Amino acid sequence: MDILQTYGSTLIVVAALVGFLMAWGIGANDVANAMGTSVGSKALTIKQAILIAMVFEFAGAYLAGGEVTSTIRKGILDSSYFIDSPELLVYGMISALLAAGIWLAFASYLGWPVSTTHSIVGALVGFAAVGVSADAVAWSKVGGIVGSWIITPAISGFIAYLIFQSAQKLIFDTEKPFNNAQRYVPFYMGAAGFVMSLVTIKKGLKHVGFEIGTANGFYIAFAIAILVGVIGKFAINRIKYDDKADRRTHYANVEKVFAILMIVTACCMAFAHGSNDVANAIGPLAAVVSIIHNNGEITKQAGLVWWILPLGGLGIVAGLALFGHRVIKTIGNGITHLTPSRGFAAELAAACTVVLASGTGLPISTTQTLVGAVLGVGMARGIAAINLGVVRNIVVSWVVTLPAGAGLSILFFFVLKGVFAP
C-alpha cells in the first residue's frame, strides 16, 4: 500500500507510456481489419485508407469509447486475489500493456494480422497465473477464447462464401451484368445498411450510455436499411452506361458500384472498432489510475480520467500512420486477389459475424473474423486462388499470440516487482 502512495505518480506515468504503446500497436495491427479489403480491391489507395481510418477510428475511440471501462478485460482475472496487495495488480497491468504492445509492434512489423484482444488477454493471464496464483485466472473464459479461433473465422468465411456466390449468380454470370446490378445491388446496400447500423448500435454506441434495447436497435437498423436501399436504387439508376458495350465494361461498371459500398462499410467498421478495441489499451491503464487514486481499493469498474481516451485515440492514429500499411498489405493482397465485389462480401460477412457474436456473447477477434471472411471469398474461387503460405504464417502467428503475450508479461512483472518492491 505504501508503495502505491510513494511511487503513485511514477507508476501512473509509466502506465500512460505503455498504454500509449499498446494503443499504437492496436493502430498498427488491428486497423487493417477495417481498411485492408478496401485497399486490396483498389477501392481506396493506402494513403486515403489511412486518412479515413484516422478520422473514424479516433472518432470511435474518443466519442464512443465510453466513460467507464471494466477494470479487468472480459472478466479474465479474479480481483479478490489482489485485495491484500493491490500493487501487484498495478505491476501486472503495466507489464501486460508493455508485453502486448511489444508483441503487436513486432507482429505489425512483419505484417502479421494478430488479435489485439488476445494479446492483452494472454499478457493478463501470464502475469496472474505465474506471478500471483493459477486460481486467479478464469480458465473457462480462456478456453472460450481459444475456441473462438476456430468458430469465428469459420462462420465469417461461410457467410462471405454465400454473399460472394449470390453476387456471382445474380449479377456477374448473367447476360447483362449491369442491368442485374441495378436490380439487385440496392438489396446488398440495404443489407449492408442493416448490419452496419447494428454494428454501430451494439459496438459503437453502447459505451456512451445510449442504451438502445435489442428490439429498438433492430427497428432503427431496419429503417436505415430501407432508406439506404431506396437511395441506392435512385443513385444506381442514374448511372449512364452503354447497353451495347462488351461484358468487360459492364463488369468494370458493376465493380465501381461495389467500390462505393465498400468504402461506406469500411468507415462503419473503423468507427465500431475504435470504440470497442480502444478498451484493450485504456482498460488496464484506467485500472492502474483508479487503484492509485483510490489508495489501493480495487473497484469493479474504473472511471476514465479526462486524458485517457484522447491518449488511446492518438496512440491508435500514430500506430496506423507508421506501421498500418504493412498489415493492410497482408489482408488486402497477401491472402487472395480481391476486387471490390469480393472485398465487399468479406467486409459484410465480417460485420455480420461481429453482430452475431455480440448478440450471443461469443468472444470474438475482429482480425480473425476478417481473415476468415477473406478466405471464404477465396475458397469460392477454388483453393488455388488462396496463397497458402501467407495463410500458414497468419495461423502460426495467432497460435503464438497468447504464449508470446504471457511470456513477456511474466518477465516484465518480475522486473517491476524487483524495481518497486522494497
C-alpha positions as CSV (number, residue, x, y, z in Angstrom):
1,M,0.0,0.0,0.0
2,D,2.8,2.4,0.9
3,I,4.4,1.6,-2.4
4,L,1.4,3.0,-4.2
5,Q,1.5,6.2,-2.1
6,T,5.2,6.6,-2.6
7,Y,5.5,5.8,-6.2
8,G,1.9,6.5,-7.3
9,S,2.6,9.3,-9.8
10,T,5.7,7.5,-11.2
11,L,3.5,4.4,-11.8
12,I,0.8,6.4,-13.5
13,V,3.4,8.0,-15.9
14,V,4.8,4.5,-16.7
15,A,1.3,3.1,-17.2
16,A,0.4,6.0,-19.5
17,L,3.5,5.4,-21.6
18,V,2.9,1.7,-22.0
19,G,-0.9,2.4,-22.6
20,F,0.1,4.6,-25.5
21,L,2.4,1.8,-26.8
22,M,-0.5,-0.7,-26.6
23,A,-2.8,1.8,-28.4
24,W,-0.1,2.3,-31.0
25,G,0.1,-1.5,-31.5
26,I,-3.7,-1.6,-32.0
27,G,-3.5,1.1,-34.6
28,A,-0.6,-0.6,-36.4
29,N,-2.2,-4.0,-36.4
30,D,-6.0,-4.0,-36.0
31,V,-7.0,-1.1,-38.1
32,A,-6.1,-3.1,-41.2
33,N,-9.3,-5.1,-40.4
34,A,-11.4,-2.2,-41.4
35,M,-9.3,-0.9,-44.3
36,G,-7.4,-3.9,-45.7
37,T,-10.1,-5.2,-48.1
38,S,-10.7,-1.6,-49.5
39,V,-7.1,-1.2,-50.3
40,G,-6.6,-4.7,-51.7
41,S,-9.5,-4.3,-54.0
42,K,-8.2,-0.9,-55.2
43,A,-11.4,0.9,-53.9
44,L,-9.0,3.2,-51.9
45,T,-5.3,4.0,-52.1
46,I,-3.3,3.2,-49.0
47,K,-3.0,7.0,-48.2
48,Q,-6.8,7.5,-48.5
49,A,-7.4,4.5,-46.3
50,I,-5.1,5.6,-43.6
51,L,-6.6,9.1,-43.6
52,I,-10.2,7.8,-43.4
53,A,-9.3,5.3,-40.7
54,M,-7.6,8.0,-38.7
55,V,-10.8,10.1,-38.7
56,F,-13.2,7.3,-38.0
57,E,-11.0,5.3,-35.5
58,F,-10.3,8.4,-33.5
59,A,-13.9,9.4,-33.6
60,G,-15.0,5.9,-32.4
61,A,-12.3,5.8,-29.7
62,Y,-12.9,9.4,-28.4
63,L,-16.7,9.9,-28.9
64,A,-17.9,6.4,-28.2
65,G,-15.1,4.8,-26.1
66,G,-17.2,5.2,-23.0
67,E,-17.0,6.8,-19.6
68,V,-16.1,3.7,-17.7
69,T,-14.3,0.6,-18.5
70,S,-14.3,-2.8,-16.7
71,T,-11.2,-2.9,-14.6
72,I,-10.3,-6.4,-15.9
73,R,-10.9,-7.0,-19.5
74,K,-13.5,-9.8,-20.2
75,G,-13.5,-10.8,-16.5
76,I,-10.3,-12.9,-17.2
77,L,-8.9,-12.4,-13.6
78,D,-10.5,-12.7,-10.2
79,S,-9.8,-9.4,-8.4
80,S,-10.2,-10.9,-4.9
81,Y,-6.7,-12.3,-5.2
82,F,-5.3,-8.7,-5.3
83,I,-7.2,-7.2,-2.3
84,D,-4.3,-7.5,0.1
85,S,-1.7,-6.5,-2.3
86,P,-3.2,-4.1,-4.9
87,E,0.3,-3.1,-6.1
88,L,0.6,-6.5,-7.7
89,L,-2.4,-5.7,-9.9
90,V,-0.8,-2.4,-10.8
91,Y,2.5,-4.0,-11.8
92,G,0.6,-6.7,-13.7
93,M,-1.5,-4.2,-15.7
94,I,1.6,-2.2,-16.6
95,S,3.6,-5.4,-17.6
96,A,0.6,-6.7,-19.6
97,L,0.3,-3.4,-21.6
98,L,4.1,-3.4,-22.3
99,A,4.1,-7.1,-23.3
100,A,1.1,-6.8,-25.6
101,G,2.4,-3.6,-27.1
102,I,5.8,-5.0,-27.9
103,W,4.3,-8.2,-29.4
104,L,1.9,-6.1,-31.6
105,A,4.7,-3.9,-32.8
106,F,6.7,-7.0,-33.7
107,A,3.8,-8.7,-35.5
108,S,2.9,-5.5,-37.3
109,Y,6.5,-5.0,-38.5
110,L,6.3,-8.5,-40.1
111,G,2.8,-7.7,-41.5
112,W,1.0,-10.4,-39.4
113,P,-2.6,-9.7,-38.6
114,V,-2.9,-10.9,-34.9
115,S,-5.6,-10.2,-32.4
116,T,-5.1,-7.3,-30.1
117,T,-7.7,-8.7,-27.7
118,H,-5.9,-12.0,-27.5
119,S,-2.5,-10.3,-27.0
120,I,-3.7,-8.4,-23.9
121,V,-5.6,-11.4,-22.6
122,G,-2.5,-13.6,-22.9
123,A,-0.5,-11.0,-21.1
124,L,-3.0,-10.7,-18.3
125,V,-3.2,-14.5,-17.9
126,G,0.6,-14.8,-17.9
127,F,1.4,-12.4,-15.0
128,A,-1.6,-13.6,-12.9
129,A,-1.1,-17.3,-13.3
130,V,2.7,-17.2,-12.6
131,G,3.1,-14.1,-10.5
132,V,0.1,-14.4,-8.3
133,S,-1.8,-17.7,-8.4
134,A,-3.1,-20.0,-11.1
135,D,-6.6,-19.8,-9.4
136,A,-6.7,-16.0,-10.1
137,V,-7.4,-16.8,-13.8
138,A,-10.9,-17.7,-15.1
139,W,-9.7,-20.6,-17.2
140,S,-13.1,-21.3,-18.7
141,K,-13.0,-17.8,-20.3
142,V,-9.6,-18.5,-21.7
143,G,-11.0,-21.8,-23.2
144,G,-13.8,-19.8,-24.8
145,I,-11.3,-17.5,-26.5
146,V,-9.2,-20.4,-27.8
147,G,-12.5,-22.0,-29.2
148,S,-13.3,-18.7,-30.9
149,W,-10.1,-19.1,-33.0
150,I,-11.9,-21.8,-35.0
151,I,-15.5,-20.8,-34.7
152,T,-15.5,-17.1,-35.7
153,P,-13.3,-17.4,-38.9
154,A,-15.4,-20.4,-39.9
155,I,-18.7,-18.5,-39.5
156,S,-17.5,-15.4,-41.3
157,G,-15.9,-17.5,-44.1
158,F,-19.1,-19.3,-44.7
159,I,-21.2,-16.1,-44.8
160,A,-18.6,-14.4,-47.2
161,Y,-18.8,-17.5,-49.4
162,L,-22.6,-17.2,-49.6
163,I,-22.6,-13.5,-50.3
164,F,-20.0,-13.8,-53.0
165,Q,-21.7,-16.8,-54.7
166,S,-25.0,-14.9,-54.7
167,A,-23.4,-11.9,-56.3
168,Q,-21.9,-14.2,-58.9
169,K,-25.2,-15.9,-59.7
170,L,-27.4,-12.9,-59.7
171,I,-25.1,-10.3,-61.3
172,F,-21.8,-11.4,-62.8
173,D,-22.7,-14.7,-64.5
174,T,-25.6,-13.2,-66.4
175,E,-26.1,-11.8,-69.9
176,K,-26.4,-8.2,-68.8
177,P,-24.5,-7.8,-65.6
178,F,-25.1,-4.1,-65.2
179,N,-28.9,-4.4,-65.6
180,N,-28.9,-7.0,-62.9
181,A,-26.7,-4.9,-60.8
182,Q,-29.3,-2.1,-61.0
183,R,-31.9,-4.6,-59.9
184,Y,-30.1,-6.4,-57.1
185,V,-27.4,-4.1,-55.7
186,P,-29.9,-2.0,-53.7
187,F,-30.7,-5.2,-51.7
188,Y,-27.0,-5.6,-50.9
189,M,-26.9,-2.0,-49.9
190,G,-29.9,-2.4,-47.7
191,A,-28.3,-5.5,-46.1
192,A,-25.1,-3.6,-45.5
193,G,-27.1,-0.6,-44.0
194,F,-28.8,-3.0,-41.7
195,V,-25.7,-4.9,-40.5
196,M,-23.6,-1.7,-40.2
197,S,-26.3,0.1,-38.2
198,L,-26.4,-2.9,-35.8
199,V,-22.6,-2.9,-35.5
200,T,-22.7,0.8,-34.7
201,I,-25.5,0.5,-32.2
202,K,-24.2,-2.6,-30.5
203,K,-20.5,-2.0,-30.6
204,G,-20.1,1.7,-31.4
205,L,-22.6,3.4,-29.2
206,K,-23.0,1.1,-26.2
207,H,-20.2,2.8,-24.3
208,V,-21.7,6.2,-24.5
209,G,-24.8,5.5,-22.4
210,F,-27.1,5.2,-25.5
211,E,-28.8,2.1,-24.1
212,I,-30.9,1.1,-27.1
213,G,-32.9,-2.1,-26.4
214,T,-32.5,-5.0,-28.8
215,A,-35.9,-4.6,-30.4
216,N,-35.4,-0.9,-30.9
217,G,-32.0,-1.5,-32.3
218,F,-33.5,-3.8,-34.9
219,Y,-36.2,-1.3,-35.8
220,I,-33.7,1.5,-36.2
221,A,-31.4,-0.7,-38.3
222,F,-34.3,-1.8,-40.4
223,A,-35.4,1.8,-41.1
224,I,-31.8,2.7,-42.1
225,A,-31.6,-0.4,-44.3
226,I,-34.8,0.6,-46.2
227,L,-33.5,4.2,-46.5
228,V,-30.1,3.1,-47.8
229,G,-31.7,0.7,-50.3
230,V,-34.0,3.3,-51.7
231,I,-31.2,5.9,-52.0
232,G,-29.0,3.3,-53.6
233,K,-31.7,2.4,-56.1
234,F,-32.0,6.0,-57.3
235,A,-28.3,6.5,-57.4
236,I,-27.6,3.4,-59.5
237,N,-30.5,4.1,-61.9
238,R,-28.9,7.4,-62.6
239,I,-25.6,5.9,-63.8
240,K,-25.4,6.1,-67.6
241,Y,-23.9,3.2,-69.4
242,D,-23.7,1.9,-73.0
243,D,-26.0,-1.1,-73.4
244,K,-24.0,-2.2,-76.4
245,A,-20.7,-2.2,-74.5
246,D,-18.9,-5.5,-74.0
247,R,-19.2,-7.5,-70.8
248,R,-15.8,-6.4,-69.6
249,T,-17.1,-2.8,-69.5
250,H,-20.2,-3.9,-67.7
251,Y,-18.1,-5.7,-65.1
252,A,-16.0,-2.6,-64.5
253,N,-19.1,-0.5,-64.0
254,V,-20.6,-3.0,-61.6
255,E,-17.3,-3.1,-59.6
256,K,-17.4,0.7,-59.4
257,V,-20.7,0.4,-57.6
258,F,-19.4,-2.1,-55.1
259,A,-16.3,0.0,-54.5
260,I,-18.5,2.9,-53.2
261,L,-20.4,0.4,-51.0
262,M,-17.2,-0.9,-49.7
263,I,-15.8,2.4,-48.6
264,V,-19.0,3.1,-46.5
265,T,-18.8,-0.3,-44.8
266,A,-15.1,0.3,-44.1
267,C,-15.9,3.6,-42.3
268,C,-18.6,2.0,-40.1
269,M,-16.2,-0.9,-39.2
270,A,-13.4,1.6,-38.3
271,F,-15.8,3.6,-36.0
272,A,-17.1,0.4,-34.3
273,H,-13.5,-0.9,-34.0
274,G,-12.2,2.4,-32.5
275,S,-14.9,2.4,-29.9
276,N,-14.6,-1.2,-29.0
277,D,-10.9,-2.1,-29.1
278,V,-9.6,1.1,-27.5
279,A,-10.6,-0.6,-24.3
280,N,-7.8,-3.1,-24.8
281,A,-5.3,-0.3,-24.3
282,I,-7.2,2.0,-21.9
283,G,-8.8,-0.6,-19.7
284,P,-5.6,-1.7,-17.9
285,L,-4.4,2.0,-17.8
286,A,-7.7,3.1,-16.3
287,A,-7.4,0.3,-13.7
288,V,-3.9,1.5,-12.7
289,V,-5.0,5.1,-12.3
290,S,-8.2,4.1,-10.4
291,I,-6.3,1.8,-7.9
292,I,-3.7,4.5,-7.2
293,H,-6.3,7.3,-6.8
294,N,-8.4,5.1,-4.5
295,N,-5.4,4.3,-2.3
296,G,-5.3,0.7,-3.4
297,E,-9.0,-0.1,-3.5
298,I,-10.0,-2.2,-6.5
299,T,-13.4,-1.3,-7.9
300,K,-15.3,-3.4,-10.5
301,Q,-15.3,-0.5,-13.0
302,A,-12.8,2.2,-13.4
303,G,-13.9,5.7,-14.3
304,L,-11.9,7.3,-17.1
305,V,-9.8,10.4,-16.2
306,W,-10.1,13.0,-19.0
307,W,-6.8,12.4,-20.6
308,I,-7.1,8.6,-21.0
309,L,-9.4,8.4,-24.1
310,P,-7.5,11.0,-26.2
311,L,-4.3,9.2,-25.3
312,G,-5.8,5.9,-26.6
313,G,-7.2,7.6,-29.7
314,L,-3.9,9.4,-30.5
315,G,-2.0,6.1,-30.0
316,I,-4.2,4.3,-32.5
317,V,-3.8,7.0,-35.1
318,A,0.0,7.1,-34.6
319,G,0.4,3.4,-35.0
320,L,-1.8,3.4,-38.1
321,A,0.2,6.1,-39.7
322,L,3.6,4.5,-39.1
323,F,3.0,0.7,-39.5
324,G,-0.6,0.4,-40.6
325,H,0.3,-0.2,-44.3
326,R,2.2,-3.5,-43.5
327,V,-0.8,-5.4,-42.2
328,I,-3.1,-3.8,-44.7
329,K,-1.0,-5.3,-47.5
330,T,-1.3,-8.8,-46.0
331,I,-5.1,-8.7,-45.7
332,G,-5.7,-6.8,-48.9
333,N,-3.2,-8.5,-51.3
334,G,-1.5,-11.4,-49.4
335,I,-4.3,-13.9,-48.9
336,T,-6.1,-13.8,-52.2
337,H,-6.8,-11.4,-55.1
338,L,-9.6,-9.1,-54.2
339,T,-11.9,-7.0,-56.4
340,P,-14.5,-4.5,-54.9
341,S,-17.3,-7.1,-55.0
342,R,-15.2,-9.7,-53.3
343,G,-13.9,-7.2,-50.8
344,F,-17.5,-6.1,-50.1
345,A,-18.6,-9.7,-49.5
346,A,-15.7,-10.2,-47.0
347,E,-16.4,-6.9,-45.2
348,L,-20.1,-7.5,-44.9
349,A,-19.6,-11.1,-43.7
350,A,-17.2,-9.9,-41.0
351,A,-19.7,-7.3,-39.9
352,C,-22.5,-10.0,-39.8
353,T,-20.3,-12.2,-37.6
354,V,-19.5,-9.3,-35.2
355,V,-23.2,-8.7,-34.8
356,L,-23.9,-12.4,-34.3
357,A,-21.1,-12.7,-31.7
358,S,-22.0,-9.6,-29.7
359,G,-25.6,-10.9,-29.6
360,T,-24.6,-14.3,-28.4
361,G,-21.7,-13.2,-26.2
362,L,-19.1,-15.2,-28.1
363,P,-15.6,-13.9,-27.5
364,I,-14.5,-12.6,-30.9
365,S,-11.5,-11.2,-32.6
366,T,-12.3,-8.9,-35.5
367,T,-8.9,-9.8,-37.0
368,Q,-9.7,-13.5,-37.2
369,T,-13.2,-12.8,-38.4
370,L,-12.0,-10.7,-41.3
371,V,-9.2,-13.2,-42.3
372,G,-11.8,-15.9,-42.2
373,A,-14.1,-13.9,-44.5
374,V,-11.3,-13.1,-47.0
375,L,-10.5,-16.9,-47.0
376,G,-14.2,-17.7,-47.7
377,V,-14.2,-15.4,-50.7
378,G,-11.0,-17.0,-51.9
379,M,-12.5,-20.5,-51.4
380,A,-15.5,-19.5,-53.6
381,R,-13.0,-19.3,-56.5
382,G,-11.2,-22.6,-55.6
383,I,-8.3,-23.4,-53.3
384,A,-5.8,-22.4,-56.0
385,A,-6.9,-18.7,-55.5
386,I,-5.6,-18.7,-51.9
387,N,-1.9,-18.1,-51.0
388,L,-1.5,-20.9,-48.6
389,G,2.0,-19.8,-47.4
390,V,0.6,-16.5,-46.2
391,V,-2.4,-18.2,-44.5
392,R,0.0,-20.6,-42.7
393,N,2.1,-17.7,-41.3
394,I,-1.1,-16.0,-40.1
395,V,-2.4,-19.1,-38.3
396,V,1.0,-19.7,-36.7
397,S,1.1,-16.0,-35.5
398,W,-2.4,-16.5,-34.0
399,V,-1.3,-19.5,-32.0
400,V,1.8,-17.8,-30.8
401,T,0.0,-14.6,-29.7
402,L,-1.2,-15.9,-26.3
403,P,2.1,-17.5,-25.1
404,A,4.1,-14.6,-26.5
405,G,2.0,-12.1,-24.6
406,A,2.1,-14.3,-21.5
407,G,5.8,-14.9,-21.5
408,L,6.7,-11.2,-22.0
409,S,4.3,-10.1,-19.3
410,I,5.7,-12.6,-16.7
411,L,9.2,-11.3,-17.4
412,F,8.2,-7.6,-17.1
413,F,6.1,-8.4,-14.0
414,F,9.0,-9.7,-12.0
415,V,11.3,-6.9,-13.2
416,L,8.7,-4.3,-12.0
417,K,8.3,-6.1,-8.7
418,G,12.0,-6.1,-8.2
419,V,12.3,-2.4,-9.0
420,F,9.5,-1.1,-6.9
421,A,9.1,-3.6,-4.1
422,P,11.3,-2.9,-1.1
